[in-house]
Amino acid sequence: MSIKKNLLRIKSTIPENVTLVAVSKTKPVADLMEAYDAGQRIFGENKIREMTEKWEQMPKDIQWHMIGHVQSNKVKFMAKYVNLIHGVDSLKLLAEINKQAQKHNRIIDCLLQIYIAEEESKFGLDEKELEEILHFIQNEKNGMQNTRIVGLMGMSTFTDNQNQIKKEFLHLKSIFDKIATKSTVEGSLKTKNCQFITLSMGMSGDYQLAIECGSTMVRIGSSIFGNR
Ligand SMILES: *Cc1c(COP(=O)(O)O)cnc(C)c1O
């Protein structure tokens, strides 16, 4: 199967209101260009250096998403162009993103990564830490005006147990809804830099389940580009 065929097949299974991030990590620019020529404009990478090399070589109407774990000292390399950072899991990292965004006079959109899996190896915030970060950025005195929290990201446990995965996705969705209500209906969280519109969950193996559970953004790699 060609990348183009894979992409179009996946797209046909995704509702219009769900955004597809084509996860192109480890793949050569030629592969990404095949997806680009088939209409794809959002790519996800998990290493800043690799993403930057691709950004330099590829058309400038591409939106680049950082989906991997980010080290604070590397934020500066992507601050001028990155469109969405999915894996923000500490206030320290968010503060660094804000600082680098300020230097480039931009606002960088971020998702807060929530820990939903049973595996200890996965990164992410718990609900208490999430509340703390939201509280912090809301206060204008803290000067976080160059970052915008647009939602949450989560990764389920690596397992074949669909019930387990579903439980984890629904858990994330419930946290998302709770905050989205605060930020829209109640208005208690309504600030310019906190707008809950994106729930990033679902990969090649579980994206359909994720969409059923309320995902608005899926990150799909191997089903488009083949195994890594
Ligand atoms: C690699 C990766 C994906 C894509 O995984 P596939 O199983 O290849 O679709 C999605 N999200 C994150 C955070 C990843 O690191």
The ligand as an SDF file (V2000), in Angstrom:
LIG
                    3D

 15 15  0  0  0  0  0  0  0  0999 V2000
    4.6890    7.3790   17.7860 C   0  0  0  0  0  0  0  0  0  0  0  0
    3.5510    8.0630   18.4410 C   0  0  0  0  0  0  0  0  0  0  0  0
    2.2560    8.0110   17.9000 C   0  0  0  0  0  0  0  0  0  0  0  0
    1.8970    7.2180   16.6540 C   0  0  0  0  0  0  0  0  0  0  0  0
    1.9400    5.8600   16.9080 O   0  0  0  0  0  0  0  0  0  0  0  0
    1.4410    4.7940   15.7940 P   0  0  0  0  0  0  0  0  0  0  0  0
    1.1230    3.6010   16.6120 O   0  0  0  0  0  0  0  0  0  0  0  0
    2.5740    4.6040   14.8650 O   0  0  0  0  0  0  0  0  0  0  0  0
    0.2480    5.3730   15.1510 O   0  0  0  0  0  0  0  0  0  0  0  0
    1.2510    8.7110   18.5450 C   0  0  0  0  0  0  0  0  0  0  0  0
    1.4850    9.4210   19.6600 N   0  0  0  0  0  0  0  0  0  0  0  0
    2.7110    9.5060   20.2110 C   0  0  0  0  0  0  0  0  0  0  0  0
    2.8900   10.3270   21.4450 C   0  0  0  0  0  0  0  0  0  0  0  0
    3.7740    8.8190   19.6290 C   0  0  0  0  0  0  0  0  0  0  0  0
    4.9860    8.9060   20.2080 O   0  0  0  0  0  0  0  0  0  0  0  0
  1  2  1  0
  2  3  1  0
  2 14  2  0
  3  4  1  0
  3 10  2  0
  4  5  1  0
  5  6  1  0
  6  7  2  0
  6  8  1  0
  6  9  1  0
 10 11  1  0
 11 12  2  0
 12 13  1  0
 12 14  1  0
 14 15  1  0
M  END
$$$$
